[in-house]
C-alpha cells in the first residue's frame, strides 16, 4: 500500500512526465501538423533512421502496434516520398525500409529540436541527473539499460533482434475460432 505522502510524490512525478513529454513534443508536433502528419509518423521516421533496412514487421514489434495501426502512417510516408521500401534480396516478400533524402531532412528537423531540448536541460541539470533520468526511463520502458550500460550499438535500448523476439500486440481470436 502506498501512503499519502508517497502517493503525492508519485503524482508529482506523473505530472512532470506529462508536462515534460508535452515540452519535448510540442515543436515536432507543430512541424508535423504543417505537413498533415502526426507523432506516429515521427516515430516511424526516427526508428527507420536509427535502423536502416528495418522491415514493417520489425516496426510493429518495436512500436508495439498492430499491422493495421502501422499500415496507414507508413503508407503516408511511402506515398509522400519520405520513406522508401525495397525487397530484401534473400526474401523478396520482405521489405527493407529506409529514409529518402527528404525523409532524412524531416527526421533531422523533428528529432533535432528534441535533441537540442535534451542537451539544454541535461546541461542545466548536470551529468548525474541526466544519467539518473536515463536509468529511470530505461526501467519504465523495460529496456534494462542502466546508467552503466555501454552507449554504443543500438541506442533505443533494445537491439532489433530483441524487438523481433518481443511479443507484439495481442490479437483477438477470430469469431468461431477455437484454440486446441
C-alpha positions in Angstrom: 0.0 0.0 0.0 1.3 3.4 -0.9 1.0 6.0 1.9 -0.4 9.5 1.2 3.0 11.3 1.2 4.4 8.8 -1.3 1.3 8.9 -3.4 1.6 12.7 -3.6 5.3 12.4 -4.7 4.3 9.8 -7.3 1.5 12.1 -8.6 4.1 14.9 -8.9 6.4 12.5 -10.9 3.4 11.6 -13.2 2.6 15.3 -13.7 6.3 16.1 -14.6 6.3 13.2 -17.1 3.1 14.6 -18.8 4.5 18.2 -18.9 7.9 17.1 -19.9 6.6 15.0 -22.7 4.5 17.9 -23.9 7.6 20.1 -23.8 9.6 17.7 -25.8 6.9 17.0 -28.4 5.4 20.5 -28.9 7.8 21.7 -31.6 7.9 18.5 -33.6 4.1 18.2 -33.4 3.8 21.7 -34.9 6.2 20.8 -37.7 4.3 17.5 -38.4 0.9 19.2 -38.3 2.1 21.6 -41.1 2.6 18.6 -43.3 -0.6 16.8 -42.2 1.4 14.2 -40.3 1.3 13.1 -36.6 3.5 11.8 -33.9 3.3 8.2 -35.2 4.8 9.4 -38.5 7.7 10.8 -36.5 8.2 7.6 -34.6 8.4 5.6 -37.9 10.9 8.1 -39.3 13.0 8.0 -36.2 13.3 4.2 -36.0 13.9 3.8 -39.7 16.7 6.4 -39.5 18.2 4.5 -36.5 17.8 1.1 -38.2 18.1 1.4 -42.0 16.8 -1.8 -43.6 14.2 -2.4 -40.9 11.1 -4.1 -42.1 7.5 -3.3 -41.4 7.2 -6.3 -39.1 10.2 -5.0 -37.1 8.4 -1.7 -36.7 5.3 -3.4 -35.5 7.3 -5.1 -32.7 9.4 -2.0 -31.8 6.4 0.3 -31.6 4.2 -2.4 -30.2 1.3 -1.6 -32.6 -0.8 -3.8 -34.8 0.0 -4.1 -38.5 -3.3 -2.3 -39.2 -2.2 0.6 -37.0 1.1 0.9 -38.8 -0.2 0.5 -42.3 -1.7 3.9 -42.9 1.0 6.1 -41.5 3.7 4.0 -43.2 1.8 4.3 -46.5 1.5 8.1 -45.9 5.3 8.2 -45.6 5.9 6.0 -48.6 3.5 7.9 -50.9 4.9 11.2 -49.6 8.4 10.2 -50.6 9.8 10.3 -47.1 10.4 6.5 -46.8 11.4 4.0 -49.5 10.8 0.3 -49.4 12.8 -2.3 -51.3 12.5 -6.0 -51.4 15.1 -7.9 -49.3 17.3 -9.9 -51.7 17.2 -13.1 -49.6 13.4 -13.0 -49.3 11.6 -10.8 -51.8 8.4 -11.0 -49.8 10.0 -8.9 -47.0 10.6 -5.1 -47.4 13.6 -3.1 -46.2 12.7 0.4 -45.2 15.0 3.4 -45.5 14.6 7.2 -45.4 14.7 9.1 -48.6 16.8 12.3 -48.6 13.7 14.4 -47.9 12.6 11.9 -45.1 16.1 12.2 -43.6 15.9 16.0 -43.7 12.5 16.0 -42.0 13.6 13.5 -39.3 16.7 15.6 -38.6 14.5 18.6 -38.1 12.0 16.8 -35.9 14.4 14.9 -33.7 16.9 17.7 -33.9 14.6 20.0 -32.0 14.2 17.3 -29.3 18.0 16.7 -29.1 18.6 20.4 -28.6 16.0 20.4 -25.9 17.5 17.5 -24.1 21.0 18.9 -24.5 19.9 22.2 -22.9 18.1 20.6 -19.9 20.8 18.0 -19.4 23.4 20.8 -19.4 21.5 22.6 -16.7 20.7 19.5 -14.6 24.2 18.0 -14.8 25.6 14.7 -15.8 24.5 12.7 -12.8 20.9 14.0 -13.2 21.0 13.0 -16.9 22.2 9.5 -16.1 19.6 9.2 -13.4 16.9 10.2 -15.8 18.2 7.7 -18.4 18.1 5.0 -15.7 14.5 5.8 -14.7 13.3 5.9 -18.3 15.1 2.6 -19.1 13.4 1.0 -16.1 10.0 2.4 -17.1 10.4 1.3 -20.7 11.6 -2.2 -19.7 14.8 -1.9 -21.7 17.1 -2.9 -18.9 19.6 -0.2 -20.0 21.0 1.3 -16.8 23.5 4.1 -16.3 26.5 1.8 -16.7 25.3 0.2 -20.0 27.5 0.9 -22.9 26.2 3.8 -25.0 27.4 2.2 -28.3 25.3 0.0 -30.5 21.5 0.2 -30.7 20.7 3.2 -28.6 16.9 2.8 -28.4 17.7 0.4 -25.5 16.9 -2.8 -27.3 18.5 -4.5 -30.3 16.4 -5.1 -33.3 16.8 -8.8 -32.6 15.3 -8.3 -29.2 12.5 -6.4 -30.6 11.8 -9.2 -33.1 11.5 -11.6 -30.2 9.3 -9.3 -28.1 5.6 -10.2 -28.2 3.5 -7.9 -30.3 0.0 -6.6 -29.6 -2.5 -9.2 -28.6 -4.8 -10.1 -31.4 -8.4 -11.0 -30.8 -9.3 -14.5 -31.9 -11.5 -14.7 -35.0 -15.1 -15.4 -34.2 -15.8 -19.1 -34.1 -12.1 -20.0 -33.9 -11.1 -22.4 -31.2 -7.7 -22.9 -29.5 -6.7 -26.5 -29.2 
